[in-house]
Amino acid sequence: GGGPGGMEAAVTAARRGHRVILCEKEDHLAPNLGYARQISFKQDVADFLKSMALTVQRTPNLELRLNTEVTEDLIRAEQPDTVIVACGSEPIIPPIPGIERPIVHHVTDLYKKHVSVGRRVVVIGGGLAGCEEGLHLAWEGRDVAIVEMKDGLAKDAPYIHWRHLLTKVNEAARSYCSAKVLSIEADGVKILDAEGKERFLEADTVLIAAGMRSTSQRFDGWQALADEVVVVGDCRRASKILEAMRTGYCAGLTV
């Protein structure tokens, strides 16, 4: 996996003299963070990822293989001493009636699948990802409503970023905290607000931003294919870029 955790693990191990093969199934590194190039206030993340990709390409002992999905057959063919699994996380899709409707998309697919976003948008999930995407769409001139089951928005954000983000979101979009989504209809979303009142939020597009979960259990079978298998980044536990980098660095340092 060629996300931040995988890149950091590969670079760190290669700098210590190991021969490293970094595989990424897409045609570019960090594909799950491609949204950062589309959002003006995430330019720092886009620049950071570009720098990391250049570092990967320039590091001796490190072979980069794009368009390469790691399978058990590939591992058997390469016979590595260590496999570092950095395959990322997967979206949590809540069991909401109507979630299969064509107006519904996961927030991670917005740019990967070139989703055409309507004028009225409801974001289900008011964590950091939902708030940042909602703010970006509101600044583009769309009517945005954010629905969050907790009693506040973006509680997973760093404090300073959270304070500023909350101010901007409250200026640009509507939000409903301590709310429950009842169903998604063809033209909007039914919710139960904090006072127990049923509301209907009109929408042309519904974005799901209900969090991510690790995928480590998918790779349990790889334990028998190498002397050591280490899971890092969001594959280990869905979190922030900093945590992915930390676990990747530790893996590359200790192999």
TORLO-898485 format. One line per field, with one value per residue: residue number from 1; y, z, x of N, C-alpha, C, O, CB in turn. Coordinates in steps of 0.1 Angstrom, whole numbers, plus 2048, in hexadecimal, padded with zeros to 3 digits. Glycine has a CB too. Layout:
n = c(NUM  ...);
n.py = c(Y  ...);
n.pz = c(Z  ...);
n.px = c(X  ...);
ca.py = c(Y  ...);
ca.pz = c(Z  ...);
ca.px = c(X  ...);
c.py = c(Y  ...);
c.pz = c(Z  ...);
c.px = c(X  ...);
o.py = c(Y  ...);
o.pz = c(Z  ...);
o.px = c(X  ...);
cb.py = c(Y  ...);
cb.pz = c(Z  ...);
cb.px = c(X  ...);
//
This chain:
n = c(1  2  3  4  5  6  7  8  9  10  11  12  13  14  15  16  17  18  19  20  21  22  23  24  25  26  27  28  29  30  31  32  33  34  35  36  37  38  39  40  41  42  43  44  45  46  47  48  49  50  51  52  53  54  55  56  57  58  59  60  61  62  63  64  65  66  67  68  69  70  71  72  73  74  75  76  77  78  79  80  81  82  83  84  85  86  87  88  89  90  91  92  93  94  95  96  97  98  99  100  101  102  103  104  105  106  107  108  109  110  111  112  113  114  115  116  117  118  119  120  121  122  123  124  125  126  127  128  129  130  131  132  133  134  135  136  137  138  139  140  141  142  143  144  145  146  147  148  149  150  151  152  153  154  155  156  157  158  159  160  161  162  163  164  165  166  167  168  169  170  171  172  173  174  175  176  177  178  179  180  181  182  183  184  185  186  187  188  189  190  191  192  193  194  195  196  197  198  199  200  201  202  203  204  205  206  207  208  209  210  211  212  213  214  215  216  217  218  219  220  221  222  223  224  225  226  227  228  229  230  231  232  233  234  235  236  237  238  239  240  241  242  243  244  245  246  247  248  249  250  251  252  253  254  255);
n.py = c(7F4  816  82D  848  83A  822  82D  83A  825  815  827  82C  812  80C  81F  815  801  7EA  7D7  7E2  7DE  7F1  7F0  7FB  7FB  80C  826  83A  848  849  849  84A  863  876  889  89F  8AF  8BC  8CD  8ED  8F5  8E0  8DF  8DD  8C2  8B6  8BF  8B4  898  897  89D  886  872  878  874  858  850  857  84A  834  80F  80B  7FF  809  7FE  805  802  7E8  7CF  7BF  79D  77C  76B  77C  782  769  765  779  774  782  78D  79C  7A9  7C7  7D3  7EB  7F3  804  812  80B  818  81E  814  81E  80D  81A  81F  821  828  81E  82D  83F  85A  859  859  84F  863  860  858  86E  87D  869  85A  86E  87B  88C  8A7  8B3  8D2  8D3  8C5  8AB  8A1  884  87E  88E  890  897  893  895  8AF  8BF  8B9  8C1  8DD  8E5  8E0  8F2  90A  90A  912  902  8F6  8EA  8D1  8C2  8A4  897  87D  87F  897  8AD  8BD  8B0  8A4  894  8A3  8B5  8CC  8E9  8EA  8E1  8F6  90B  900  8FA  913  91C  909  90D  926  921  90B  8F6  8E4  8C6  8B9  89E  88E  877  863  85A  850  84F  85F  863  87D  88A  88A  87B  884  881  89A  8AB  8B2  89F  8A2  89C  8A1  8AC  8AC  8BB  8AE  8AB  89C  884  87F  867  866  856  84D  837  816  7FD  7E5  7CF  7B4  7A8  79F  78B  771  775  772  759  75A  768  76F  784  799  7B8  7D0  7F0  813  81F  806  7F8  807  81D  83F  85E  86F  874  85F  849  84D  84B  830  824  82D  821  806  804  80A  7F5  7DC);
n.pz = c(800  7F7  806  81F  836  82B  819  82B  83A  826  81D  835  83C  825  826  83B  82F  826  80C  7FA  7EE  7E4  7DF  7CE  7C7  7B7  79C  7A6  7C3  7E5  7E0  7ED  7F9  7E6  7E5  7F2  7E0  7D4  7E5  7F1  80A  812  807  813  81B  802  7F7  809  804  7E9  7ED  7FD  7EA  7D7  7E7  7EA  7D0  7CD  7DF  7E6  7E3  7E2  7D1  7BE  7B6  7A3  79C  7A5  7B7  7D6  7DA  7E8  7D6  7CB  7E1  7E7  7D1  7D3  7EB  805  823  835  837  834  83B  82E  825  828  832  834  829  841  83E  847  852  844  83A  817  80F  7F9  7E4  7C5  7C9  7DD  7EA  7F4  807  801  7E7  7D8  7C8  7BD  7AD  79E  7A5  79E  7AE  7BC  7C1  7DA  7F7  80E  829  839  857  86C  871  86F  853  847  84E  842  827  823  829  814  7FE  804  802  7E7  7DF  7E4  7F4  813  82B  84A  85B  87B  892  8AC  8C7  8BD  8A3  88F  8A2  8A2  899  89B  8B6  8B1  895  895  8A3  891  879  882  885  86A  85E  86B  861  846  841  84A  868  879  897  8AF  8A2  890  874  861  848  826  80B  7E9  7E3  7F9  81C  839  85B  87F  895  8AF  8C2  8BF  8AA  88A  86B  849  832  815  7F8  7DD  7DB  7F0  808  818  835  84B  859  85A  859  865  850  856  85D  845  83C  84B  842  837  84A  84A  834  835  849  85B  860  85F  868  85F  862  856  850  866  87B  876  872  876  85E  86A  87E  86D  860  877  87F  868  866  87E  877  861  86E  87F  873);
n.px = c(808  806  801  804  80E  819  82C  83E  847  854  868  877  880  88F  8A3  8B1  8BF  8B2  8A4  889  868  84E  82D  810  7EF  7E1  7E6  7F6  806  7F9  7DC  7C4  7C4  7C0  7AD  7B6  7C3  7AF  7A2  7A4  7AE  7BD  7D5  7EE  7F0  7EF  807  819  815  81E  839  840  83C  850  867  865  86A  884  894  8AE  8B0  895  87A  860  840  825  802  800  7F2  7F6  7F6  7F1  7FF  812  821  82B  83B  84E  85A  85F  871  863  842  833  814  800  7E7  7D1  7B1  78D  76D  753  733  715  6F6  6DF  6BE  6B8  6D1  6DD  6D5  6D9  6E1  6F2  713  734  74A  765  765  760  772  781  770  765  74D  72F  724  706  6F2  6E6  6F2  6F5  708  70F  71C  730  74C  76F  775  75C  754  769  766  74B  74E  75E  74E  739  746  749  731  71B  6FD  6FF  6FA  703  702  704  709  715  71A  727  73B  756  766  77C  791  7B1  7B6  7BB  7B7  79C  78E  790  785  76B  760  760  750  737  731  72D  71D  700  6FA  6F2  6F4  6F5  6E2  6CD  6CE  6B2  6A9  6B3  6A6  699  69D  6A9  6B2  6A5  6A5  6A8  6A8  6BC  6A9  696  685  678  688  68B  6A4  6AB  6BB  6D2  6E9  6F7  70F  723  734  73D  752  770  77D  795  7A7  7B5  7AF  7AA  7C2  7CC  7D4  7EC  800  80D  81D  835  853  84E  832  825  80D  803  7F9  7D9  7CF  7D5  7C9  7B0  7B8  7C9  7DF  7F8  7FA  7FA  813  824  821  829  844  84F  84C  85D  875  87A  87B);
ca.py = c(800  822  839  84E  830  819  834  83C  818  812  830  829  805  80D  827  80D  7F7  7DF  7D8  7E4  7DF  7F8  7ED  803  7F5  817  82A  844  846  84F  84B  84E  871  87E  894  8AB  8B8  8C3  8D6  8F8  8F6  8D4  8E0  8D9  8B4  8B2  8C2  8AA  88B  898  89C  878  86A  87B  86D  84A  84E  85A  842  827  802  80B  7FD  80C  7F7  80A  7F8  7DB  7CB  7B4  791  771  766  785  780  75C  767  782  76E  78C  78A  7A4  7B0  7D2  7D5  7F9  7F3  80E  80E  80A  820  819  817  81C  807  824  81C  82A  82B  819  835  845  867  857  856  850  86F  85C  856  87A  880  85D  856  87A  87D  899  8AB  8BC  8DF  8D1  8BA  8A7  898  87B  87C  89B  88F  8A0  892  89A  8BE  8C5  8B8  8CA  8EB  8E7  8E1  8FE  915  90A  917  8F8  8F6  8DE  8CE  8B8  89D  88F  876  884  8A4  8B8  8BA  8AF  8A1  88D  8AC  8BB  8D7  8F6  8E9  8E0  903  913  8F9  8FB  921  91D  900  913  931  91E  8FF  8F3  8D8  8C0  8B0  895  88B  869  862  850  84A  857  85F  866  88C  88F  881  87C  883  885  8A4  8AA  8B4  894  8A7  896  8AB  8A7  8B4  8B8  8AB  8A5  893  880  87A  85F  868  851  847  82C  80B  7F6  7D9  7C5  7A6  7A2  79A  781  766  778  76F  74D  75C  76F  76E  78F  7A1  7C4  7D8  7FE  81D  81D  7F8  7F3  80E  829  84A  869  86D  873  852  840  84F  846  821  820  82F  817  7F9  804  80B  7E9  7D0);
ca.pz = c(800  7F5  80D  828  83F  823  814  836  83E  81C  81D  841  83A  81A  82B  844  828  821  7FE  7FC  7E3  7E8  7D6  7CF  7BC  7AD  794  7AD  7D2  7EE  7D8  7F6  7FD  7DA  7E7  7F7  7D4  7CF  7EF  7F2  817  815  7FF  81A  81A  7F4  7F5  811  7FD  7DE  7F2  800  7DD  7D1  7F0  7E7  7C3  7CD  7EA  7E2  7E8  7E2  7C4  7BE  7AC  7A3  795  7AA  7C3  7DC  7DD  7ED  7CC  7C9  7ED  7E6  7C6  7D7  7F7  80E  831  83D  82F  83B  835  82F  81A  82A  839  82B  82E  849  837  851  84C  843  82F  80C  80D  7EC  7D9  7BC  7CD  7E9  7E7  800  806  7FB  7D9  7D2  7BE  7B6  7A3  797  7A8  79B  7BA  7BA  7C8  7E8  7FC  81C  82D  845  85E  86E  876  868  844  842  84F  838  81A  824  828  807  7F5  807  7FC  7D9  7DC  7E6  800  81A  839  850  865  883  89E  8B8  8CB  8B8  896  88D  8AF  89F  894  8A5  8BC  8AA  889  899  8A6  885  870  887  882  85C  85B  870  858  838  83F  855  86E  883  8A0  8B7  899  88B  866  861  83B  81A  801  7DC  7E2  805  828  845  867  88C  89A  8BE  8CA  8BC  89F  87D  861  83C  82C  807  7F3  7D0  7DE  7FE  80A  824  83C  858  85E  854  862  860  847  85A  85D  837  839  855  83B  833  855  847  828  838  857  863  85A  867  863  863  85C  857  84F  874  882  86F  87A  86E  856  874  884  862  85F  882  87F  85D  86A  888  870  859  877  888  86B);
ca.px = c(800  80E  7FC  80F  815  821  838  847  84D  85D  874  87F  887  899  8AF  8B9  8C6  8A9  89F  87B  85F  842  822  804  7E6  7DC  7F1  7FD  807  7EF  7D0  7B8  7C5  7C0  7A4  7BE  7C7  7A3  79D  7AE  7B4  7C4  7E1  7FA  7F0  7F3  816  820  815  827  847  842  83E  85E  870  864  870  893  89A  8B4  8AB  886  874  852  838  818  7F9  803  7EC  7FD  7EE  7F9  808  81D  82A  833  845  859  860  865  872  859  838  82C  807  7FC  7DC  7C7  7A4  781  762  748  726  70A  6EB  6D4  6B4  6BA  6DF  6E1  6D0  6E3  6E6  6FB  721  73D  752  772  763  75C  77B  786  766  761  73F  729  71D  6FB  6F2  6E3  6FA  6F4  713  70C  728  736  759  778  774  74F  754  772  760  73F  752  763  742  732  74E  747  724  710  6F5  704  6F6  70B  6FA  70E  702  71A  715  72F  741  764  76D  789  79B  7BA  7AF  7BC  7B0  78E  788  78F  77C  75D  75C  75D  744  72B  72E  72A  714  6F7  6FE  6E9  6FB  6ED  6D7  6CD  6C9  6A8  6A9  6B7  69C  69E  6A0  6AE  6B4  69D  6AC  6A2  6B2  6BF  69C  68D  67D  67B  68A  68E  6AE  6AB  6C9  6D5  6F4  6F9  71D  725  741  73A  75F  777  782  7A1  7A5  7C0  7AA  7AB  7D0  7D1  7DA  7FA  809  814  825  842  857  848  828  822  802  805  7F0  7CB  7CC  7D6  7BE  7AC  7BB  7CE  7EC  803  7FA  7FF  821  82B  821  832  852  853  84D  869  880  87C  87C);
c.py = c(80C  82E  83E  843  827  820  836  830  814  81A  82D  81C  805  814  81F  801  7EB  7E2  7D7  7E5  7E5  7F6  7F5  7FE  800  81C  836  842  84E  852  84F  85C  87A  88A  8A1  8B4  8C0  8CD  8E0  8F8  8EA  8D3  8DB  8C9  8AF  8B4  8B8  89C  88C  897  88D  870  86C  874  85E  847  84F  852  835  81B  801  80A  800  805  7FD  800  7EA  7D8  7BF  7A9  787  76B  76F  783  773  75D  76F  77C  778  787  790  7AA  7BB  7D6  7E3  7FC  7FC  809  80E  812  818  81E  814  816  810  820  827  82E  827  822  83C  853  866  853  857  85C  86C  85A  863  87E  874  859  862  87C  88B  89C  8B5  8C9  8DD  8C4  8B7  89D  891  878  889  89A  899  89F  898  8A9  8C5  8C5  8C1  8D8  8EE  8E9  8EE  90A  915  90F  90E  8FA  8E9  8DD  8C2  8B2  895  88A  87B  892  8B0  8B3  8B8  8AC  899  896  8B1  8C8  8E4  8F5  8E8  8ED  90B  90D  8FB  909  922  915  907  920  92D  913  8FE  8E6  8D3  8B6  8A8  891  87D  86A  857  849  854  855  863  875  892  885  885  87A  885  88E  8A2  8AB  8A9  897  8A1  8A2  8A5  8B1  8B1  8B7  8A6  89A  891  87A  873  861  863  84A  83C  822  803  7E9  7CE  7B7  7A0  79B  791  775  768  774  763  74F  763  76D  778  796  7AC  7CC  7E6  807  81A  80F  7F2  7F9  81B  835  855  866  86B  866  847  841  84A  837  81D  821  824  809  7F9  804  7FE  7DC  7CB);
c.pz = c(800  7FB  816  830  837  81D  81F  83A  833  81C  829  840  830  81E  835  83D  823  813  7FF  7EF  7E9  7DC  7D8  7C3  7B3  7A5  79A  7BC  7D9  7E6  7E1  7FB  7F1  7DC  7EB  7EC  7CF  7D8  7F2  7FF  81C  80D  806  81A  80C  7F2  7FD  809  7F0  7E2  7F6  7F4  7D7  7DA  7ED  7DA  7C4  7D8  7E4  7E9  7E8  7D4  7C6  7B2  7AD  79B  799  7B7  7C9  7DF  7E3  7E3  7CA  7D5  7EC  7DB  7CB  7E3  801  81C  83A  833  838  834  838  825  81D  831  82F  831  837  842  841  84A  84C  837  823  808  800  7E1  7D1  7C0  7D8  7E4  7F4  7FD  7FF  7EC  7D1  7C6  7B6  7AB  79C  799  7A5  7A7  7B7  7C2  7D6  7ED  80B  81F  83A  84C  860  875  86E  859  840  843  845  82B  819  822  81A  7FD  7F7  801  7ED  7D5  7DE  7F3  808  828  83E  85B  86D  88F  8AB  8BB  8C6  8AB  898  89A  8AE  89A  89F  8AA  8B5  89D  88B  89B  899  87B  875  883  873  858  85F  867  84B  836  84B  85B  878  88B  8A9  8AF  894  87D  866  853  831  80F  7F3  7DA  7F0  810  833  852  873  892  8A9  8C7  8C7  8B1  892  873  854  835  81D  802  7E5  7D1  7ED  7FF  818  829  84A  85E  856  85E  85C  858  84B  859  84F  834  843  84E  837  83D  851  83B  82A  847  860  85A  863  861  868  85D  85E  856  85D  87C  87B  877  871  867  860  87A  879  860  86B  882  873  860  874  881  868  861  87D  880  86B);
c.px = c(809  808  807  816  81E  82D  842  84E  857  86A  87D  886  892  8A5  8B7  8C0  8BE  8A6  88F  873  852  838  816  7FB  7E0  7E9  7F9  7FD  7FD  7E2  7C4  7B8  7C5  7B7  7AB  7C1  7BB  79D  7A8  7B5  7BC  7D1  7ED  7FB  7F4  802  81E  821  81E  835  84A  844  84B  868  871  86C  87F  89A  8A1  8AF  89C  881  865  84B  829  80F  7FC  7FC  7F3  7F3  7F7  803  814  827  832  83E  851  861  866  867  867  84F  832  81F  802  7F1  7D0  7BB  799  776  758  73B  71B  6FE  6DE  6CB  6B6  6C8  6E5  6DC  6DB  6E8  6F0  709  729  746  760  771  761  765  781  77D  760  752  73A  720  712  6FC  6EF  6EA  6F7  700  70F  719  72F  744  762  776  767  74E  75D  76B  753  743  757  758  73A  739  74D  739  718  709  6F8  6FE  6FE  703  704  706  708  716  71D  736  750  76C  77A  794  7A4  7B4  7AF  7B5  7A0  788  786  785  76E  758  758  751  737  727  728  71F  70B  6FC  6F4  6F0  6F1  6E0  6D9  6C7  6BE  6A8  6AE  6AC  6A2  6A2  6A4  6B0  6AB  6A5  6A3  6AC  6B4  6B3  692  683  681  67D  68D  698  6AF  6B9  6C9  6E0  6F5  707  71E  733  740  747  764  77B  78D  79D  7AF  7BB  7AA  7B8  7D5  7D8  7E8  804  812  81E  832  846  851  83E  824  817  804  7FA  7E2  7C7  7CC  7CB  7BC  7AF  7C0  7DB  7F8  805  7FF  80E  829  82C  82A  840  857  855  85A  876  884  87D  88A);
o.py = c(80E  839  83A  844  823  81A  834  830  80F  815  82D  81C  800  811  822  7F9  7E3  7ED  7CE  7EB  7E0  7FB  7F7  7FF  7FC  817  83C  83A  858  85E  857  861  886  894  8AC  8C0  8CA  8D6  8DD  8FA  8E8  8C9  8D5  8C4  8A6  8AC  8B3  896  882  890  888  867  862  86F  858  83E  84A  854  82D  81C  7F8  813  7FA  806  7F9  7F7  7E1  7DD  7B5  7AB  788  768  76A  784  773  758  76C  77F  777  77D  78B  7AF  7B8  7DA  7E7  805  7FC  7FD  811  814  80C  82A  808  819  80E  81D  833  836  82B  81F  83E  857  870  84A  85E  85E  874  85A  863  882  875  854  861  87D  895  896  8BF  8CC  8E4  8BA  8C1  894  897  86F  88E  8A3  8A1  8AA  89F  8B0  8CF  8CF  8C8  8E0  8F8  8F2  8F4  913  920  90F  911  8FF  8DF  8E7  8B8  8B9  88C  890  87A  898  8BB  8A7  8BE  8B2  898  891  8B2  8CF  8EA  8FF  8EE  8F0  911  914  8FD  90A  927  919  907  923  934  912  904  8DD  8DB  8AB  8AC  890  877  870  84B  83D  860  849  867  879  89E  879  891  871  88B  889  899  8A6  8A9  890  8A1  8AB  899  8BC  8A6  8BE  89D  891  89A  871  879  85F  86B  842  837  824  803  7E4  7C5  7AE  794  793  78E  76F  75F  774  762  745  764  76A  775  79A  7A9  7CF  7E8  802  814  80B  7E9  7F3  823  837  856  85B  863  861  83E  837  844  832  812  819  81F  802  7EF  800  7FB  7D2  7C1);
o.pz = c(808  7F6  815  831  83B  81D  81D  83C  837  81B  828  843  832  81B  837  843  81C  80E  803  7E6  7F2  7D1  7E4  7B8  7A7  7A7  793  7C1  7D4  7E7  7DC  801  7F3  7D5  7E9  7EE  7C8  7D5  7F6  800  827  80B  800  819  80B  7EC  7F8  809  7ED  7DB  7F3  7F4  7D2  7D4  7EC  7D9  7BB  7D9  7DE  7F4  7EE  7CC  7CE  7A7  7B6  794  790  7C1  7C2  7E5  7E4  7E7  7C8  7D3  7EF  7DD  7C7  7E6  804  820  843  828  843  828  844  81D  816  834  823  83D  834  841  844  83F  854  82C  826  7FF  7FB  7D5  7D6  7BC  7DC  7DC  7FD  7F2  7F9  7E6  7C5  7BC  7AA  7A1  795  78F  7A8  7AA  7B0  7C9  7DF  7E7  813  818  844  847  856  87D  866  852  836  83A  83F  823  80F  81B  815  7F4  7EE  7FC  7E7  7C9  7DB  7FD  804  82F  836  864  868  896  8B5  8B3  8CB  8A8  8A1  89C  8B7  897  8AA  8A2  8B2  899  883  896  898  875  86C  880  870  850  857  867  845  82C  856  854  87E  886  8AA  8B5  893  87B  869  853  833  80B  7F3  7D2  7F1  80E  837  853  872  896  8AF  8D2  8CC  8AF  88F  872  853  834  819  806  7E2  7C9  7F5  7F8  822  822  853  867  84C  86A  850  858  843  856  84E  82B  844  854  833  83A  856  837  820  84F  86C  84F  86E  855  874  854  868  85B  860  884  879  882  866  869  85E  87B  87D  85F  869  884  874  85D  872  884  868  85D  881  886  865);
o.px = c(812  80A  813  822  829  838  84E  85A  862  875  889  892  89C  8B1  8C3  8C7  8C4  8A5  88A  878  84C  83A  812  7FF  7DC  7F4  801  7F5  7F8  7DE  7BC  7AF  7C9  7B8  7A6  7C3  7BC  796  7B3  7C1  7C0  7D7  7F6  806  7FC  808  828  82B  824  83D  855  84D  851  872  87B  874  887  8A6  89A  8A9  897  883  85E  84F  822  814  7FA  7FF  7F5  7E9  804  80E  81F  833  83E  848  85C  86C  872  860  862  853  82E  81F  800  7F1  7C6  7BA  79B  775  756  739  718  6FB  6D5  6CF  6B6  6CA  6EF  6DF  6E6  6F3  6F6  70B  726  74A  765  77B  760  760  784  781  756  74A  740  716  715  706  6F5  6E8  6F7  702  70C  721  734  747  75D  776  767  749  759  76C  751  73C  754  758  735  732  74F  735  70D  70F  6F4  6FE  700  6FE  70B  6FE  701  70F  71C  737  757  777  782  79F  7A0  7AC  7A5  7AD  799  77D  77B  77C  765  74C  74D  749  72E  71B  720  71A  70D  701  6ED  6F3  6E5  6D5  6E4  6BD  6C2  6A6  6AF  6AA  6AD  6AA  6A3  6AF  6A9  6AC  698  6B7  6AE  6B3  687  679  68D  674  692  695  6B3  6C2  6C0  6E1  6F4  70A  71A  73D  743  746  75E  77B  78F  792  7B0  7C3  7AB  7B9  7E1  7E1  7EF  810  81E  825  83A  83D  84E  840  81F  818  806  7F2  7DE  7BC  7C5  7C4  7C5  7AA  7BB  7E1  801  810  806  815  834  837  831  849  862  85E  861  880  88F  87F  88D);
cb.py = c(800  824  836  858  828  814  842  842  80D  813  83F  829  7FA  813  834  807  7F2  7DE  7CC  7F1  7D1  807  7DE  812  7EE  823  82E  852  84A  85C  83F  844  872  876  890  8A7  8AF  8B8  8CE  905  8FA  8C7  8EE  8DD  8AE  8BB  8D0  8A8  888  8A6  8A5  873  86E  88A  86F  845  857  869  83E  828  801  817  7EF  81C  7E8  818  7FA  7D9  7C7  7B9  78C  766  764  794  780  751  76D  78F  763  799  78E  7AF  7A6  7DF  7CA  803  7E5  815  819  7FC  827  81D  80F  829  7FA  832  81C  837  825  80B  840  846  870  84C  860  843  876  850  84D  885  889  851  84E  879  879  898  8B1  8B6  8E8  8D0  8BD  89F  8A1  86E  871  8A4  881  89C  883  894  8C2  8BE  8AA  8C8  8ED  8DB  8D5  900  914  8FB  91D  8EA  8F8  8DF  8CA  8BD  894  899  867  883  8A5  8BC  8C5  8BB  899  881  8B8  8BE  8D9  8FA  8DC  8D7  90B  915  8EA  8F8  92B  919  8F3  918  939  919  8F3  8F2  8D9  8BA  8B7  89C  895  860  860  857  845  853  868  863  893  89A  883  873  88C  878  8B2  8B4  8C1  890  8B6  88C  8B5  8A5  8B2  8C4  8A2  8AF  899  876  885  850  878  847  842  832  801  7F1  7DD  7C9  7A6  7AD  7A6  77C  762  786  76C  742  764  77E  76F  798  798  7CC  7D2  803  81E  825  7F1  7F7  810  829  847  875  878  87E  84E  843  85E  84A  81C  828  83D  816  7F7  810  816  7E8  7D1);
cb.pz = c(80C  7E7  816  831  846  817  80E  842  83F  80E  81D  84D  837  80D  832  84F  82F  82A  7F5  804  7DC  7EB  7D5  7CE  7C3  7B5  786  7AA  7D6  7F3  7D0  801  806  7CE  7F1  7FE  7C9  7CC  7FC  7F0  822  812  7FA  829  81D  7EA  7FA  81E  7F9  7D7  7FF  808  7D3  7D1  7FE  7E5  7B9  7D1  7F5  7E5  7F6  7EA  7BF  7BD  7AE  79C  785  7AC  7C0  7E9  7CF  7F3  7BF  7C9  7FA  7E1  7BA  7DB  7F3  80E  836  845  82B  83C  83A  82E  818  81E  844  828  823  858  82A  858  854  841  834  80E  818  7EA  7E0  7AE  7D2  7F2  7DC  803  813  802  7D7  7DC  7C3  7C0  7AA  788  7B7  78E  7C4  7BD  7C2  7EA  7FA  820  830  841  857  876  875  86B  841  84B  85D  839  816  830  832  802  7F6  816  800  7D3  7CF  7E4  7FE  81B  839  854  85F  888  89C  8B7  8DA  8C2  88C  886  8B8  896  88D  89E  8CA  8A8  881  8A5  8B0  87E  870  896  885  854  861  87E  856  832  83D  850  875  87B  8A9  8C4  88D  894  85C  863  837  815  805  7D1  7DE  80A  82C  845  867  894  897  8C1  8C7  8C8  89F  878  865  833  833  7FF  7FD  7C6  7D8  804  80A  822  83B  857  86C  84D  865  86C  839  867  863  82D  838  85D  82F  82F  862  844  81E  834  858  868  855  86A  867  85E  84D  84C  846  87A  891  86A  884  877  84C  87F  88A  855  85D  88F  87E  850  870  893  867  850  881  892  85D);
cb.px = c(7F7  810  7F0  809  80A  819  833  840  842  856  86F  876  87C  893  8A9  8B0  8D2  89D  8A4  878  85C  845  81F  807  7DA  7D6  7EC  7F7  815  7F5  7CC  7B8  7D1  7BC  799  7CA  7CC  798  799  7A7  7AA  7BC  7E3  7F9  7E2  7EB  819  81A  806  825  849  837  832  861  86D  856  86A  895  890  8C3  8B0  881  876  850  838  817  7FA  813  7DD  804  7E8  7F0  800  818  821  829  83F  854  86A  85C  880  860  82D  836  7FD  807  7D7  7C3  7A1  77D  75B  749  725  707  6E7  6DA  6A6  6B2  6E8  6DC  6C7  6DE  6DA  6F5  727  745  754  777  757  75C  786  788  75B  765  73C  720  727  6EE  6E7  6D4  709  6E7  720  704  731  72D  75F  787  775  744  759  77F  75C  738  75D  76C  739  730  75D  749  723  715  6E6  714  6E6  719  6EF  719  703  72A  714  73A  73E  76A  763  786  794  7C8  7B4  7CB  7B5  78C  791  79D  77F  75D  767  76A  746  72D  73B  737  71C  6E8  70C  6DC  705  6E8  6D7  6C5  6D4  69A  69B  6C5  690  694  693  6A5  6C3  691  6B8  69F  6AE  6CA  696  685  67C  671  696  682  6BC  6A4  6D0  6D9  701  6EE  727  722  745  72F  75C  784  776  7A9  7A6  7C5  79C  7A8  7D9  7C5  7D1  7FB  802  80B  81D  841  866  853  81B  82F  7F4  813  7F3  7C4  7D7  7E3  7C2  79E  7C7  7D0  7EE  801  7ED  7F7  824  823  813  82F  853  848  841  869  87E  871  876);
//
